[in-house]
Amino acid sequence: MNTLTIEEFERRFAHRVRMRARVLDPRRRVAVFSDRGEADALGRIYVINLDRMPARWRRVQRELDRFRGRHGERLAVLARRISAVDARFMNADPDPSVLRPSYTLADQLAVEPNPLLRIDDAARSHEIFMTAQEIAVALSHIEAWRRVAAGEDRAALILEDDVVMLSGFARRLEATWIALESFDLLYLAFKDVSADKPRPGSGPVRRQKPGVWEAAAYVLTKTGAQRLLDRLPAFGPIDLWLNLQFHAIKAFTAGRQLVEQRIDEPSTNSYSVLPVLSQVGVITKEKALLPSSPKLRGPVIGLGRGGPGTTSLAKALSMIGYTCLSDLDLMPASELGKLRSGNRDRLFNAYINIGSLDDDALLREIAAVNPHALIIVTSSSSLPLGPPADRVLHLTPAVVDKWKTLSDFLKIEYPPFSYPEMEDVGQRVAVRGCSVGAGWPAVDLKFDASPWIVLREKDMWHGVSTECDEPSRTVPVPAKWSAGDPLDDGETWKLRNDTFPSNLVLFSPRNIKAGNDGFALWVRREKTPVREFTGAAVASRASHLYGSFAAEMRPARGSGLVTGLFLHRNGPRQEIDIEFLGRDTTKLLVNVYYNPGPDGTKLEYGYRGTPTMISLGFDAAAEFHTYEIDWRPDRIAWKVDGITVYERNEWNPTPIPDRPLEFNLNLWYPRSAEFAGRLDTAAMPACAEVRSIVLTPSGA
């Protein structure tokens, strides 16, 4: 399921129309530009472009070449490329005299007010840390300002490398230029979010109050550039900071947008404010499911041959959309048979560091029947003999930019995240004939569709079982909570006061009531600026990698309510769930969400996950029981009162989550009536009760 909303479809359709209409515009001469150093003309165009995106630079040059300047010169002649700061290779904090890498929710609301939120002390103290991409973009624009300030031209046009000139660009820019007598900054690409938007017209509009997003295309005078540099350090995303300087500079927008960013270009940016707006309850739509991927070449076979880098390669392929089986001594027999016969009906399309495949004769056989098969070798040892050279890649540790080498080989766009540097797992010993699944009656519900989920019913697939030792590590002592202990001690537990898009309650610490027998999580009908109900959630302050996570509890009863015991993280999103749907508390819902990548990877797709409903044989809301998630590197077991009721191993149907996760307990009301049913208001207020919590990280 990968459907666009009506609004998104309309936006994309309108963009395509504008893209086509622009090439039909007969006016191509723009007298504003000149290559002869004239004081009343723009003599320079600076294009901010990443070194690893040469195709974008060439495309901007072609776009500029559609136009001619005052004397017939091609605009591309005026263009100079500025090497953009690359977020992937930043290894130090920015100079604090140039950029402060944080801002507040109040700063955001000053530019884009929201009727649900106020600029108050809480907003002023809510610090938001810029993403690496936002820092890199800001530093790149500041470098462009330095070029303008140091240049000989009165003003210059600054462009990002994903823009197009809209229909009427030449005529409207000339009209705008003539109307301007004195200015510092002129936006040509912008999104107006101010409360009193000016009506589109032909003349420039003076901007003195914040409310303008985007910095993809703007004209900056030499004086304006120096004024901005004198006001450094900047803070927050650069388009936000520019808004906050309007009182000190002469800033204008064109009467209407003249330049537009392409929306068909994969964005490499990551926006720090979005998760904050989700948490405070402003964003109410779930993240879209995994976008459609280009057709991936393959199958891909990766060999280590005793060298390092295979686990990193497997993770990298997974991050770009391959369904990747890796680090095993033996290939599952059914999958090997299909690969040897050229059968495309395989569960996987990448096989990395599989002992069965490290044989030159077998590789020649596989390459012969799979004409698109590709082979990647991560060690410095000899390459396999037989497959054509153009289908073999040497990706050794000596390769500096592995993403560029790999994406060129696979013929895909350079990915928008860092190449993973993972510790090698080695070839794990596969256990044949070992399957796990339901201990008690269980039914799979509808799964998400993603590269990280395989269909279990296909060929009676039961996942991959391995003889896997847990890695040794220094771990904290078990975290325990019992009736009478403080719950918000500042070190172990936190009481949440946020929400998320699909949640119709705002969590409130006031809804957690402790007593002699434990504590209760309440949900109430209580109006707040962002929600009509309040709920309750408690979470561990620490995140843990593997272990046992249990609570003795009694879930809430009532249609529409969900009581959760789960492990969770974002960036990448991974999650292991126990949930009770209040409309039928004789069942227990287990779920796993998996997205690949090292910490910080912005892969957070999945709406349904991989849910399975288990019949308990008793009513969980009638009495207390202990519910436990036993999470290990090679499997997950869900337990009730110490008895395993359900298990999953690797690729059954997802990989096992492998990033540190935070423990949570909550009571909430989902937006989806299909999932939890319509809310039974007669059951309000309702509560779930907890007697004890025991978190035992791996090795503790």
N, C-alpha and C positions, 0 to 999 in steps of 0.2 A: 504494500500500500504506500504509494508515493504521490499523492494527489496535491495539486496546488489549490490554495484558497481562491475564491472568485477575485478578491482584491489583488492577489499576487498575479493571477493570470492576466487581469486587465492591465496591471502595471507593465508586465513583460510585453504584452501585445502592443501597448502604446509606445514602448521603447523601440520595438521593431519597426513600427510605422515611422517614428521619427528618424531612425537610422536610414530607412529607405528614402524618406523625403529629402534628407539633407543632400543626397547626391544629385537630386533633380534641380537644386537651386542654381539658376544660371549666373548669379552674381559671384564672381570669384576674385575680383580685385579688391584689396583692402588697403586703402590709402593711409590707414593708420600706421602701417609698417614701412620702414625704409632702411636700406643698407648703406645710406650715405651720411649717417651721423647727424641728421637734421634734428633740431631741438624740439620740434613739434611732433615727432614720430617715435614709435617704438622700434628700437634698433636691435633688440636682443630678445630671444625666447630661451628660457631655461627649462629643460625637461628632466624631472627627477626620475631616475630609472635604475633598477637593481642590475648589478653586473651579470647576474644569472638569468636575466630576462631580456636578452638581446632582441628577441622577436618583437617585444613591445616597443622598443626604441625604433626599430625599423618601421613598425606600423604607425607610430606617431609621425615619423618623417613623411610617410606616404599621405597621412591625413593633412599635414601642413602643406604638402606639395599640391594639394587641390587648389591652393590659393596663391595669388601673386600680390606683391607689395606695390608701393606707390610707383615704382619705376619698372614694374614687370618682373622683379626678382621673385624667385620661389621662396616661400616662407621657411622652408627647411634649411635654406642657406643661413638664416638668422639663428637657427637653433643650436644650442650647446647642451650637451648631456652633462648632468650632474650625477655622479655615482652615488646612489642612495645608500644610506646606512642600512646594513642587513641585520635584522634582528637575530638571525641564526648564529651570527659570528660575533655578537657583542659579548665581551667577557669581562666588562667592568661597568660599574654604575656611571651614569652621566656626570659630567662636571657640574657640581651644585650651583656654580655661578651662571650656568647656561640653562639647566633644566632641573626642576624639582619633580621627581617621578610620582607625585601623588596629588590628589585634589579632593574635594569634599562633595557630598551629595548636594550641599547648598550651592556650590559652583555650578553643578549640572542644572539645578532648578532655576538658577539665575538666567541661564541661556534658554532653557526649555521648561517653562513652568508646567506643573501638572496639577489639575484640580483636586487630585486625591492627596497631594503632599504639600507640606508647608516648609518654608525656609525658617526653621526654628533652631534651637540649640542642638537638638538631636541631629538635624541635617548638617549643621555646621561641624559637628564632631564626628560625623560618619565619614571616615577617611577611605578613599578609593585609590588603590595602587594601579598605576598604568601597566598595561601589558608590554611585553618586549616590543611588539610590533608598533604600538603607539609611541613608545620612546624613540624607536628608529625613524618613524615618520616625522616626529617633531624635530629631531636632530637634522634630518635631511632638509626640511624647510628652512631651518635656521641657517644652514649652510648656503641655501639659495639666497637668503636675505644678505648674507655677507658678500656674495658675488654681486648683487645689485648695488649695495652700498659702495663697493670698491670699484664698480664699473664706470665707464665714461658716459653711458646713456642716461638720459633723464628718468627713464622708466623702463621696465622689462616685464614681459609676460612670463609667469611661472606656471608650469603645467605638470601634473602627475601623468604617468605614462599609460593611463587607461581611459583617455578622454577622446571625444569626437566633437567636432564643431557642428552645431545644429543648423537647420535651414534658416536662412536670413542672417547668418553670422556676420558676413561682410557688411551688409547694409546697416544692421543694428549696432555693430561695434563702432562704425563711423559716426552714427548719430549720437551715440553715448559719448564718444571722445570729444566731439565738437561741443557738446553741452557742458563738459567738465572744465571749469576754470582752474581749480586748485584741488588736489586730492593727494592722499597717501596710499590708499588701498582701494581697489575696485574689483569686486567679485564678478566673475563671468559665469562661474558654476556655483550654484548655491541652492540650499533648501531652506525656505523661510518658515520658521516655527514660531514667529512672534505672534502675540495676541492680536495686534492690529496690522495685519499684512497689507502693504500697499497694493493697489490694483495694478496688474501688469500694464506697462506702458512702454514708450520708446525712450524716455529719458532716464538718467541715473537717479538713484534714490539715496539720500544721505542717511546713514545708519548711526544712531547715537545710543540706542538701547540694544542689548543682546537679543539674539533670536535668529542667527544665521549659521547653518551648518555647512560643512564641506570646505575644503581648501584645495580642490582639484584643479582650479584654473582661476588665477587672479593676476591683475596688473599691480605692480608695486613700484612706487617711485623711489628714486635714490634717497630722497629726504625721508620718505615713509619707512624704508628699510632701516635707516639709521635710528629712527625713533623707536622702532620695535627692538632693535639690538640694545638700545640704551635702557629699555624697560626689562631686560632679562634679569633674573632667570624666569623662563616660562614655567608653567605648572599645568599638568593635565594634558589631555589631547590638544594638539596645536590649534584645531578649529575652535575648541572651547576657549582657549586662552586668548585667541584673537578677539573674540566677542567681548571679553572683559577689558580690552584695550580701546574700545570704541570711544570712550570718553576723552581719550588722550590723543587720538589720531583722527584724521579726516577719512572716514570709511564710507564707501558707497557700494551699492549693488547696481548692476545694469537693470533697466526697466523690466526685463524678463531674462530668464536663463539663456545664455548664448552657447555654453559648452556643457556637455553632459558626460558623466562617467558611464562607461559601458557596464551593463548589468549581466551581460553574457560572458564576462571575464571572471574566472575564479578569483575570489578575493583572498588575499593572504593576510588581511588584517584580523585582529582580535580585539573586541571592544570590552573594556573593563567595566563599563557602567551596566551592561546588560544583565549579568548575574545579580547585581545589586538591585536593579529595578524589579527583577523577578522575586527576590527575597522580600522586598518591602511591599509587594503585592500589586505593582503597577502593570506588569506584563502578565496577561491572563491566557495567552495562547501557548500551547506546548511547542517545543522545538520540532521542526519538521523532521520526518524520517530521513534516513540516509539518501542524499540526492543521487540521481542516476549517474552512474560512473561510465566513462568511455569504455569501449570494449577492450578488455585486458588481453594482452598477448600471452600465449602460453600453450600448454602447461610449462611452468618454470620449475627446474630442478636445481637445487643449490647444494654444492659439495664443499665440505670443509677440509677433508684430507689431512686431518691432524692440525690444521691451523685455526686461528681464532676468527670470530666474526659471524658464525653461522646463526647464532641466536639473534643477533642484531639484524641480520638480513631477513630472517623469518618475521621479526617484528615489523621491519620496514615494509615488507610486502603486504603484511596484514593491514598496516595503517593506510595503504593506498588502495585497499579493496580486494586483495586476494584472500581466498579461503585457503589457509596455509597450514599444512600438517608438517610438524618439525621435530627434530631432535629425538629420533627413535632408532633403535637398532634394527627393527624389522618393520617392513611396510605391511599394513593390513592386506590379507590375501586378496580380498575382493577388489580393492582399489588397485593393487599391483596388476591384477589380471586385466582390468580395464585399460590401464596405462600401456601395457604391453600389446594389447590388441587394437589400440587407437580408438577405443570407445569413448565418446565425449560425455557420456552420462556418468560422470564421476562426481564424487562428493567434494573433491578438492581440485584446485587449479594451480597449487604450488606445493612442492615437496622439498623441504630443506633439511639437510643433514640426516638423511635416512640411510642407515647402513646398507639396506638391501639394494640401493641404487648406485652405490659407489663401485661400479664395475664397468670398464670401458666397453666390453662386448654388449652388456645390457643397455648401456646408453646409446650405442649405435642402433640397436634393435628398436628402442623407444623413439629415437630421432627419425628412423625410417618410416614408422607407421604414424607418427605425430609430426606432420611437416611444419608445424608452428612451434614446436617445443624449443625452449631456450634453456641454456645451462649457464649457471653462475658459479664460479669457483672463488672462495674467499681466502684461500691460502696462497702462498708463493710457490707451491709445488706445481708440477707439470699439469697442463690442461689435458682433458680427456681426448683421446684419439677417435676420429671418426666423424663426429658432427661437424657441419660446415662452420668455418671460423666466424661468419657473421651471426651465428646463433650461439656463440660462446662469449662470456664476459669474465674478465679477470678483475675481481673487486677485492683487492688485497688491502691490508691495513695501511699501505703506503698511499692509497688514494685519499686525497685531502677532502674533496667535496664529493662524498659518496652519492648524495642525492642527484647531483648533476649527471654523474656517470651512469647511475642506475636509470634515471628517468629518460636520458637519451637512448639507452639501450632498449627500454620498454616502450619508447615513443609516447610518453605521457607528459603532462604539465609538471613542472618542478613543484613538489608538494609544499603546502603552506605551513609545515611544522619541521622541527629539527630532526635530523637523522638519529635514530635511537642508538645509544651506546650501552648495550646490555652485557651482563656477565654471561659467559657461555655456559649453557646447561649441560652440554655433552649429549651423547646418545643414551637415552634412558632405555632400560630393558622393558620391552613390551610384554605384557602377560596375555597369552592367547587363551581364548575361551572364557575370559572373565568379564561378566557384564554386571552392571548395577542398575538399579531402578527402584521400583516401588516395593516397599516392604508391606505397606497397607494399600487398600484399593485406591487407585489414583487415575485421574483423567487429565490429559493435556488439553489446555485451552488454546486459543489462537495465538500463535507466535508472531513477533515482528519478522520482517524479511530483511536480512542483512548478510554481508559476507562472513559474519562471525556466528552464524547459526546454520546448522545442517539439519535436514529432515531425518528424524530418527527412524521413521517407518520405512525409509528407502533401503532396500536390501536387508531389512532387519538390523539396521546399524545400531550398535550398542556403545559407541564411543571407544576411547582408547584407555586401557588400564596399564599402568606401569608400576614397576618396583621403584618407588621414588622415596628417597630419604629427605626429610625436611632439612633445609639448610641450617647450619648452626649460626646463632646470632645472640648477641646480648639483648635480653628483653626485660621489660619491667616486671615487677611482681604482679600477681593477679589483682585486678581491680574488683572490689566487692562492695555491695551496698546491702544493708539489712535494715529492717524496721528500727527506727530510732537514730540511724546515722544521718548526718547532714547531707542533703542532696545537692545543694549548690555551694560547694566548698571552695570554688574558685580554681581548683587544681584538677580534679578528676571529672566533674560533671558540669554541664552547662544547660540551663533552661532556655529553650529557644523562644525567640520573639519575632520570627519571620514567617514566610510561607513559600509557596512555589506555584507556578502557573495553573496546574490542574487541581489545586487545593482550594476549596471554597471556605476554609477557615483561616484566620490569622492566629498563629500560635501565641499564647500569652503565658508567662510564668505564673500569673495569678490563678491559672486553671490547674496547677499542680498542688495538691493538698496532701501534706504528710501527716501521718498519725502514728499511733502505737503499733498498728498492724501493717504498716507499709505506707504507700502513697497512692493517690488516685489521679488519673489523667481525665480531665473533664472537657466536654464540648458543650457550648452554650449558644443560644441565640443572643447575640450581642453585637450591635452595629458598630463598626469601625469605619474609618475613611475608605478602606479598601475591601472590606468583606462584611457580610451580614452575620457571620458566626465567628466565634473564637474557639480554638482547640488547645491542645497541649502536646509538648514534645520535650524529651530530655535526651541529651547526647553526651558521649564521652568526649573529653577534650583531646585525648590522644587518639591517633590512628594506629591500627595494628595490622600486621601481615601474618595471617594464619593463626589458628588457635580455636578455642571453644568459647562461645558467647551465649550465655543462658540467662533466663529470667523466670522466676516463679510468678505467674500472673493469671488474671481472669479478664478476658476481653469484654468489650462493651457489646450489648445486644441492641439491635435496632437497624432497620433498613436505612441504607445510605451511609452508615458509619463504617470506618475501617480502623482496626487496631493493628499496629505494626511493631514488629521486632525485626530489625534489619541492620545490615552493614552497608555503608554507602560512601561514595566519593564522586567528585567531578574532576575533569581534567586529567585523564580521561574518565568518563562515567563508567563505574563498575558498581555492582550492587548484588547482595544476596539477601533474600527476603523470607520472612514468615509474616503472613497477614491473615487476619480474621475478618471476614465480611459479616457485618452485624445482622444481615438478613438471614443468615444460616450459619450459626456458630458450631454446628456439628462437623464442619469442614475446615481444613487448614490449607491456605494457599501458599505455595513455595514458588520462588521466582529467582532468576539470575539475569542480570544485564551485564553485557560485556562490550567494551570498546578497547581497542589496543593502544599501546604507546607508553612511553615513560611519563613520569609526573610532569604535568603542564601541557600535555597534548590535548588540544581542543576537539576531541572526538567524544560527543555526548549524545549519540543518537539512540533512539529506542523509545517507543511509547508503551507497548505491551510487554516487552521483554520476552521471556520464555516460561509462562505460568503453567503450573500443574496443580490441580485441586486434589486434596487427599481427604478421604473419609476417615474421621476419627473414631467413630463408634460411640461417642459420648458428646454431650453438650459442653463445649469449652467455657461458655458463659455461666455455667451452673456452679463450677467449683474451680479451685486453683490447681494448676498443673505447671510443671517445669518444661519450658520449650527451649531448644538449644540448636544453634548452628555450629557444626563441627567442620571447620574449613581447613583443608590441607592442600599442599601444592598439586596433588594428583586427584583429589576428589572432594566432594562436599556431602556431608550427611546431616539430615534434619532429624532431630530426636524429640520425643515426648516422654517425659519421666524416665530419661535414660535409655529408652528403647528407640532404635533407628526405625523410622517410619518411611524414609525415602532417601535415595542416594543418587548422585550424578558423578560421573568421571569426566575426563577431558573429551571435548567435542561431543558431549551427550546432553544437550545439543550444542553447547558453546564451549570455548576454552574456559578453564578455571580462572576466575579473577586473580590477578597477580600483583596488584598494587595495594598499599596500605589503605585500610578502610576504617571509618568511624562508626561506632556502635550507636544505634538510635532506638528509642521507644516512642511511639506517638499514637494519638487518637485524632482522626481527621475525617472530613467529609469531601469525597472526590467530586469533581465536576461531571464525571461520566456516570450517568444513571445506568448505562449498560453494564458497567463494571460492578457497581456497589448497590444499585437500586435507588429509587427515589427516597429522599430523606423522610423518615417517620417523625414528624414534629411532635407527636404525642410522646415519643420516647425522650424528649429533651427536657432538662439537661441529662446527659448520659455520661457514664464514666467507665474506664478500664482501671483495674486495680493491680498493683505490683507489690509483692512481698519481699522479693530479693533479686539481686543481680549479681552474677559472677562472670567476669571476663578473664579468661585464662589464655593469654597470648602464647603462641608456639614457643615451647622450651621453658615456660615458666613453671 
